[in-house]
């Protein structure tokens, strides 16, 4: 992971991770996130997507809640420490929401069911922060479980990325960090808004 501060208004964050190909093919691919000029570039298996700080918070929150759901059901189990951190990340998204200046909010709708594979599903559309002419100005996103492999899935447009617990956990953490840094760039130096903060015990305090 690399974090560099060049001046007050520009932060660069770069992190990458090798992901396994789960399912019918073997091998691995690279996933990376980079923050520059207040936006987040998300590269996964040679497909690149651009997220705002608020969008990063929404994906991180939904991924964390999905992992918590399926860990409690005995699927995609993680360590006690990982589960505790996921519960924290599921609420810390408010720190990003409070700092971003954008009035636009892209939300993922969460559906919960007792049917296997549908205990948790989040879906929605994200506006592209910047998009070339002749290309759609929205991403379609789905976060759900592959009930054949019992693996978390992140679907963006026409691609589906299957992740094991460790890979999905890594993505939750890095999306949160990237989103928070991008929001820091947006936030003016002086603010009269009382933002949520984390106390010395690691609890999120909201006004």
Secondary structure, 3 states (H helix, E strand, C coil): CEEEEEECCEEEEEEEEEEECCCCCCCEEEEEEEEECCEEEEEECCEEEEECHHHHHHHHHHHHHHHHHHHHCCCCCCCHHHHHHHHHHHHHHHHHHHHCCCCCCCCCEEECCCCCCCCCEEEEEEECCCCCCCCCCEEEEEEEEECCCCEEEEEECCEEEEECHHHHHHHHHHHHHHHHHHHHHHCCCCCCCCCCEECCCCCEECC
